[in-house]
Amino acid sequence: MTLPLAGVHIAVTRPPEQATKLNAAITAAGGAVISFPLLDITSLPDLTAFHAAITPLSQFKWAIFISSNAVQYGMPLLQQAAFPSTLTFAAIGPTTASALHGFGVADVLTPKDRFDSESLLALPELQHMQGQRVLIVRGVGGREVLAESLKQRGAEVVFGECYRRINPQANAEVLAQAHAAGKLQAIIITSSEALRFLLDLAGHADWLKTVPLFVNHDRIAEQATVHGLTVASAGQPGDEAMVQLLTRHFTDTH
């Protein structure tokens, strides 16, 4: 029996420690993984601003976490502060909510279908925000749509920035050479930052337009399409959905 991803070379751009299960699933389906991390998550050398932003925690009605990294880096810092029982938690998606559960937070407001700021903002609990103080735990930078929309609804928004994203790659030669050798059939992108870093490295290279990108979110797909790239979207997070997307694509094209 031929495995569905036999002969398919796939670049995985996640940090290696976050790609273990995905890499194993691709390998089990017969694919060959090219590890090409486009994101490295590092803690901030100085957390003075974070501690100042969250003090006291009792001022906040909401703590919104925009990624599982925000939970991993932010929750230990929040737990050092006096935790008010009135604090309500929200997460951008199920992976982030699951990370919060790991810290003992049972009740987490999470969108049901699409997992992004817009879907979170559509929930009824976040419509009437007059006078409520909201802590958004995130990395340095990031999208502003969540904060701006909550402010328009009357909320006071404070950012708790507790990590940063960097591009560990100096160039895209590894991918260019793999493509030239016929050993690059797919690139997996699972964050907007990773796409931006890929475009920074290889945005004008002809080879990039010939390799399909496989993404987990329609918003990333939209951004890739704007740059003339071929893209397929799983439309949901999770390693299983990504492997199913790859399998469907390469079963159809074999």
C-alpha positions in Angstrom: 0.0 0.0 0.0 1.3 3.4 -1.0 1.2 5.9 1.9 -0.7 9.1 1.0 2.3 11.5 1.4 4.9 9.2 -0.1 7.5 11.2 -2.0 6.2 14.5 -0.7 8.8 16.8 0.9 7.2 19.2 3.3 8.8 22.3 5.0 7.4 22.8 8.5 8.0 26.3 9.7 6.9 26.0 13.4 9.5 26.1 16.2 10.8 22.5 16.5 9.4 22.0 20.0 5.9 22.9 18.8 6.1 20.7 15.7 6.9 17.2 17.2 3.4 15.7 16.7 2.9 17.3 13.3 6.3 16.0 12.1 5.5 12.5 13.4 2.1 12.5 11.6 3.6 13.6 8.3 6.3 11.0 8.6 3.7 8.3 9.4 1.8 9.2 6.3 5.0 8.7 4.2 6.1 12.4 3.9 9.6 13.8 4.4 9.9 16.7 6.8 12.2 19.7 6.1 12.5 21.6 9.4 12.6 25.3 8.6 11.4 27.2 11.7 10.4 30.7 10.9 9.5 31.6 14.4 11.3 31.5 17.7 9.5 32.5 20.8 11.7 34.1 23.5 10.9 35.7 26.9 11.5 39.4 27.3 14.7 40.3 29.1 12.9 43.0 31.1 9.4 42.3 32.4 9.1 45.6 34.4 6.4 47.0 32.0 4.4 43.7 32.2 4.3 43.8 36.0 3.4 47.5 36.0 0.6 46.8 33.5 -1.0 44.0 35.5 -0.8 45.7 39.0 -3.2 45.3 40.6 -5.0 42.4 38.9 -8.1 43.3 40.7 -8.6 46.3 38.3 -9.5 43.9 35.4 -12.8 42.3 34.6 -11.3 40.3 31.7 -8.0 38.6 30.9 -7.8 37.7 27.2 -5.1 35.4 25.9 -4.3 35.6 22.2 -2.1 32.4 21.9 -0.9 29.4 23.8 2.5 31.2 24.0 0.7 34.0 25.8 -0.6 31.5 28.4 2.8 29.8 28.8 4.7 33.0 29.3 1.9 35.1 31.0 0.1 32.8 33.4 3.1 32.1 35.7 3.6 35.9 36.0 -0.1 36.4 36.7 -0.1 33.7 39.3 2.6 35.6 41.2 0.0 38.5 41.6 -3.0 38.3 43.8 -5.7 36.6 41.7 -9.1 38.1 42.0 -12.0 35.7 41.9 -13.9 38.2 39.7 -11.4 37.8 36.8 -13.0 36.3 33.6 -10.9 34.5 31.1 -11.1 34.5 27.3 -9.0 32.7 24.7 -8.6 33.2 20.9 -9.2 29.4 20.3 -9.4 25.9 21.8 -5.6 25.4 21.9 -5.2 28.5 23.9 -8.1 27.6 26.1 -6.6 24.1 26.7 -3.4 25.8 27.8 -5.4 27.9 30.3 -7.1 24.7 31.6 -3.6 23.4 32.3 -3.1 26.3 34.7 -6.3 25.4 36.5 -8.6 27.9 34.8 -11.9 26.0 34.3 -14.1 28.6 32.6 -12.7 30.1 29.4 -14.8 32.1 26.8 -13.8 30.8 23.4 -15.2 31.2 19.8 -16.8 28.1 18.4 -16.0 28.0 14.7 -13.3 30.4 13.4 -10.6 31.2 15.9 -9.4 34.8 15.6 -10.0 38.2 17.0 -13.1 38.8 14.9 -14.8 35.6 16.1 -14.0 36.4 19.7 -15.4 39.9 19.2 -18.6 38.5 17.8 -19.5 36.7 21.1 -22.4 38.2 23.0 -20.3 38.4 26.2 -18.0 41.0 24.7 -20.7 43.3 23.2 -21.4 45.7 26.1 -18.0 46.6 27.5 -18.7 50.1 28.9 -16.4 50.8 31.9 -14.8 47.3 31.9 -11.0 47.0 32.1 -9.5 44.3 29.8 -6.0 42.8 30.0 -4.8 41.4 26.7 -1.9 39.1 27.2 0.2 38.8 24.1 3.6 39.0 22.5 5.2 42.3 21.5 3.4 43.8 18.6 0.5 41.9 16.9 -2.9 42.8 15.5 -4.7 45.7 17.0 -8.3 44.8 15.9 -9.2 43.2 19.2 -8.1 46.2 21.4 -9.5 48.8 19.0 -12.9 47.2 18.8 -13.1 46.7 22.6 -12.2 50.3 23.1 -15.0 51.4 20.7 -17.4 49.4 22.9 -16.3 51.4 25.9 -13.7 49.1 27.4 -10.4 50.3 28.9 -7.7 48.0 27.4 -4.2 47.3 28.7 -1.6 45.1 27.0 0.4 42.6 29.0 3.3 41.8 26.6 5.4 38.9 27.9 7.3 37.4 25.0 8.5 38.3 21.5 8.7 36.5 18.2 11.9 36.5 16.2 12.9 35.0 12.8 15.8 32.6 13.4 16.6 32.3 9.6 19.1 34.5 7.8 17.9 33.4 4.3 15.8 30.9 2.5 18.6 29.0 0.7 17.7 25.7 2.3 14.2 25.9 0.7 15.5 27.2 -2.6 18.0 24.4 -3.0 15.4 21.8 -2.0 13.0 23.2 -4.6 15.7 23.1 -7.3 16.4 19.5 -6.4 12.7 18.6 -6.7 12.5 18.0 -3.0 10.0 20.7 -1.9 6.4 20.1 -2.6 4.7 21.9 0.3 5.3 24.6 3.0 3.2 24.6 6.2 2.5 28.0 7.6 0.5 28.3 10.9 0.9 32.0 11.8 0.7 35.4 10.2 4.2 36.2 11.6 5.7 33.1 9.9 4.2 34.1 6.6 5.6 37.6 7.0 9.0 36.2 7.8 8.9 33.9 4.8 8.0 36.8 2.5 10.8 38.8 4.0 13.3 36.0 3.1 12.0 34.9 -0.2 9.1 37.1 -1.2 10.4 37.9 -4.7 11.8 34.5 -5.5 10.1 32.8 -8.5 10.3 29.3 -6.8 8.0 30.5 -3.9 5.1 31.0 -6.3 5.3 27.4 -7.5 5.2 25.7 -4.1 1.8 25.5 -2.4 1.4 26.8 1.1 -0.7 24.9 3.5 -2.2 27.0 6.3 -4.5 26.5 9.3 -6.4 29.8 9.1 -8.4 31.5 6.3 -6.9 34.9 7.3 -3.4 33.6 6.6 -4.6 32.2 3.3 -6.0 35.6 2.3 -2.7 37.3 3.1 -0.8 34.7 1.0 -3.1 35.1 -1.9 -2.6 38.9 -1.9 1.1 38.1 -2.6 0.3 35.8 -5.5 1.1 32.6 -3.7 -0.7 29.3 -4.1 -2.4 28.4 -0.8 -4.8 25.8 0.7 -6.4 26.3 4.1 -7.6 23.8 6.6 -9.8 26.5 8.1 -9.1 25.2 11.6 -6.2 24.6 14.0 -4.8 21.2 14.9 -2.3 18.8 13.5 -4.9 16.3 12.4 -6.7 18.9 10.2 -3.4 19.9 8.6 -2.4 16.3 7.8 -5.9 15.7 6.3 -5.5 18.8 4.1 -2.1 17.6 2.9 -3.4 14.1 2.3 -6.4 15.3 0.3 -4.3 17.6 -1.8 -1.6 15.1 -2.7 -4.0 12.2 -3.1 -5.9 14.3 -5.7 -2.7 15.4 -7.5 -0.9 12.0 -7.5 
